[in-house]
């Protein structure tokens, strides 16, 4: 247990994202979704758009539908202004989502998320 004021919002978000990604890698989607929802709730009220972009990419891993995952990946790119350079988690997630969607469907959902940016992540 840590006091609420030990970490900045951005650090807290990144810790929660790490816990969520770890749970997802271990095959525990429910726990991953719980950690990532906590990260999302912190990040949407924060001015740290890079943390929100990281949350969006992480939520794509546990998204209930591939269209939503593509939308979240687009939101992350829109928030950053560019794709995450060399991030192996983002690359793997994109590859997995593309494999589950037709190219046109992926492009459409990705573009929608890129336009909506933070609104796509805030929608939960």
N, C-alpha and C positions, 0 to 999 in steps of 0.2 A: 504494500500500500504506500502510495506517495501522496503528499499534500497536493491539493489542486493547483497551487501556485508554484510548484517545483519546475514545471515545464511550460514553455510557451504553447499557444494553441497549435502552431505548426508542428512542434515536436510531439505533442500529444496525438495529433492526427497521424503523424508518421509511425508512431508506436502502435496505434490501433490498426493501421494499415498493415504493418508488419505482422501483428498477431493474426489478422484476417488472412493474409497471404499464407502464413504458416499453416493455419487450420485448413485452408483450401488445398494446399499441397499434401496435407495428411489425409485428404478425402473427407473432411468434416465440413460439408457445405453449410450446414445450419449454424455452426459456431462461427465459421468464416463470415457468413452474412450478418450475424449479430455484431461482431467486431467492426465490420465495415460500415454498418448502419450507425454505430456510435461515431466512427470517424466522419461519416457524411454529415451527421448532425452538428458536429463541431466545425467542420470545414465550411458549411454553407453560411455560417454567421461570421466567418473570418475574412479579413481582407487578403489573405494569402491564397491567391489564385493558383499558384503552383501546387499547394497542398490539395486544393480542390481538384485539380487535374489528376493528381496521383490517386485520389479517392475514386474519381470517375473510372480510371483504368482498372483499379482493383475491383470495383463493383461489377465491371464487365465480366470478370471471372465467374461470379455467382449470379449473374443476371438470369431471370426466369425464361427468357427467350433470346435467340440469337439476334433478332432485330434490336432488342433493347441493349444487348451487349455492343453491337455496332454503333448505336446511338451514343452510348457512354464513351466509347473510344473516340468518336467524333467530337464529343464535348471536351474531352481531355485535350485533343489537338487544338480545338478552338480556344480553349483557355490559355494554352501555352503559346499559341500562335504558330506552332509547328509540331510535328510528331516528336515523341520522346526519342532523342538520338541514342541509339545503341542500348536501350533498356531491354534486357533479355526477357523480362516478364511481359512487357508490353508487346514485344515481337511475338512471343509465344501465344499470348491471348489473341492478338490480331489473326495469326495463322489459324488458330482453332475456330474462331468465329467465322472467318472467311470460308472454312471448310464446311460449315453448316448452313451457309446461305448462297443463293445464286449471286453472281457478281453484281447484277443490277440492284438487287435487294440490299446487299451490303452497302453499296455506294450511296443509295438513297437514304438509308438509316444513318450512315456515317455523316452525310452532308446535313441532315436534319439536326443531329447532335452538335455538329460544328457551328451551325447557325445559332442554336439555342444556348450554347455554352453553359453557364452556371444554371440556367433554368432547367436544362436537361438533368442535371444532377440534383437540383432542389426538388424535382418532382418525385424523387424517391422511387 
